[in-house]
Amino acid sequence: MNRFALAVSTGIARITGAGLGAYQTAMIRIGFSATWLLFLLREFPHRQELYGPEGPWSWNLAEQLISINGAFTALMWSDGQFWFETVYLLAVVSSVLLLLGWRTRTMSVVFMVGVLSLQNRSIFMGDGGDNVLHLMCIYLVFTRCGQVWSLDERRARRTREARARGERVVDRVGPALWGVLGLVLVATAFLDRLNGDPFVPVLLWALWLAQALWWVVGRFTRSGQSRIMLDVVADIVHNGALLVIMTEACLIYATAGWYKIQGSRWQDGTAVYYPLHLESFSPWPALADLLSANGVMVMLVTYGTVAVQVAFPFTLFNRRVKNVLLAAMITEHAVIAVVLGLPFFSLAMIAADSVFLPTTFLRRLGDGAARARARLWARFAGVGASGPGPLGRRDPKGQRGPKRQRDPKGPGGPEDPGGPEGQQGPEGQRGPERQPEPDGQRAPRRPGAPKEPASAKTPRPADGPGENTDANPGENADANPGDPENPDPRHVGFPA
């Protein structure tokens, strides 16, 4: 009984103590915002046919359908062309800002509004990937997805450093965004544009009031207990949303696998052959013919797909097996993107799969990206720098920089009387000859800095997280507050 109580108390402390899965939620934020952004940019020339008021699915037809299902879409607030272009541009901008992690709490809400407005406007234009994006954009609102790999993380770090120096930091952008969005909500409610299904309007009002409460508590309360309580509530909501995202991904694979088992083509091992020969899903016919030419390969891929999708939810408690199946599913979606020409569906599924990626792998991925960015920055900075470069480096005109001049009075210079044997003096005379020491003893060394013993050498700093220094064996060296890509080590990754 004591063990059970201890396990329960440890679990409660873990859930309420921090927002888990900081790297996983960052991957979800980056993955889905990038997927939606790339889709909007690719379909920008065809936006009128897809979602415009004069498209095949006209504004009047959409109004009739939405009056029945009550779906939320801002595009139904007006049938004007200017309003459509504004909403589409807002969806693009919110995707970029959420991808960068700028004001993620606000941008996640605007991102959700953009996704729901466009998808609910023309529900016949989507596929399975759009359905996943539709659900995940709602779940993403409840997560603290800007803890790492975001501009919010960098801003929070700089704020802590400024307050440590005794400086006063005042945030003016946040309240301004809150006020603008509040005016929009009040205007739409006054104009009776938030009718239909009440879920999204109630969610928008609740989020707006929660942000106001957060700001008031942080600004006017003297005691920190109220802010700690709000942090605990936000952590619980974040961890609950993360659990819902994981459950949703498992349900997607489980239902897909069990439905495939019931199909006769999946049972006889030939189901993969047929979509490879559909004209609508064959951007590379030669590649599709090559993959479908071997009957044994088709059978293995067919049965393997079903086995992986059915077994994946049951392997979450075995980390090694889960990682193997996860790599197989990500590879499968990458092949689908290329062979069947479904890049956005595959990107959406890979973004959903990233919630199960190991934290160590994501940290190494982030460190590699940070090092690559540093190398690119150093290269561009070196090319753009003015003045003579380092010794021996050629300037833009192909000429070498000036040679280094030796100090005539320095050690080894022509005016150094104690220079090496045979060195010319100031008047062309040679320096004193070196005399042999009696009894074969060596002459005392010239005074200088004592040689540092090998044991006292300064250890090389670790290259990134997970690497230990010689001075601190066994300690993780990833707590570097000066690197925006390297967060506070208190952020605990989940699942491992």
ZIJOFEN-V369791 format. One record per backbone hydrogen bond with DSSP energy under -1.0 kcal/mol. CO is the residue of the C=O (numbers start at 1). NH is the residue of the N-H. Records with the same first field share a line. If there is no record, write none. Layout:
CO=NH + NH
This chain:
1=5
2=6
3=7
4=8
5=9
6=10
7=11
8=12
9=13
10=14
11=15
12=16
13=17
21=25
22=26
23=27
24=28
25=29
26=30
27=31
28=32
29=33
30=34
31=35
32=36
33=37
34=38
35=39
36=40
37=41
38=42
39=43
44=47
46=50
47=51
52=55
53=59
56=58
58=62
59=63
60=64
61=65
62=66
63=67
65=68 + 69
66=70
70=197
73=76
74=77
80=84
81=85
82=86
83=87
84=88
85=89
86=90
87=91
88=92
89=93
90=94
91=95
92=96
93=97
94=98
95=99
96=100
97=102
100=151
101=152
103=107
104=108
106=110
107=111
108=112
109=113
110=114
111=115
112=116
113=117
114=118
115=119
116=120
118=122
122=125
127=131
128=132
129=133
130=134
131=135
132=136
133=137
135=139
136=140
139=142
140=143
143=145
150=154
151=155
152=156
153=157
154=158
155=159
156=160
157=161
158=162
159=163
160=164
161=165
162=167
163=166
172=176
173=177
174=178
175=179
176=180
177=181
178=182
179=183
180=184
181=185
182=186
183=187
184=188
185=189
186=190
187=191
188=193
198=202
199=203
200=204
201=205
202=206
203=207
204=208
205=209
206=210
207=211
208=212
209=213
210=214
211=215
212=216
213=217
214=218
215=219
216=220
217=221
224=228
225=229
226=230
227=231
228=232
229=233
230=234
231=235
232=236
233=237
234=238
235=239
236=240
237=241
238=242
239=243
240=244
241=245
242=246
243=247
244=248
245=249
246=250
247=251
248=252
249=253
250=254
251=255
252=256
253=257
254=258
255=259
256=260
257=261
260=263
263=267
264=268
265=270 + 271
274=277
275=278
279=282
284=288
285=289
286=290
287=291
288=292
294=298
295=299
296=300
297=301
298=302
299=303
300=304
301=305
302=306
303=307
304=308
305=309
306=310
307=311
308=312
311=314
312=315
315=318
318=322
319=323
320=324
321=325
322=326
323=327
324=328
325=329
326=330
327=331
328=332
329=333
330=334
331=335
332=336
333=337
334=338
335=339
336=340 + 342
342=346
343=347
344=348
345=349
346=350
347=351
348=352
349=353
350=354
352=355
353=356
354=357
358=362
359=363
360=364
361=365
362=366
363=367
364=368
365=369
366=370
367=371
368=372
369=373
370=374
371=375
372=376
373=377
374=378
375=379
376=380
377=381
378=382
379=383
380=384
390=393
395=398
399=395
407=410
408=415
410=413
413=416
416=419
420=423
423=431
425=428
429=425
437=440
438=441
453=456
454=457
464=467
472=475
478=480
480=483
483=486
488=491
492=21
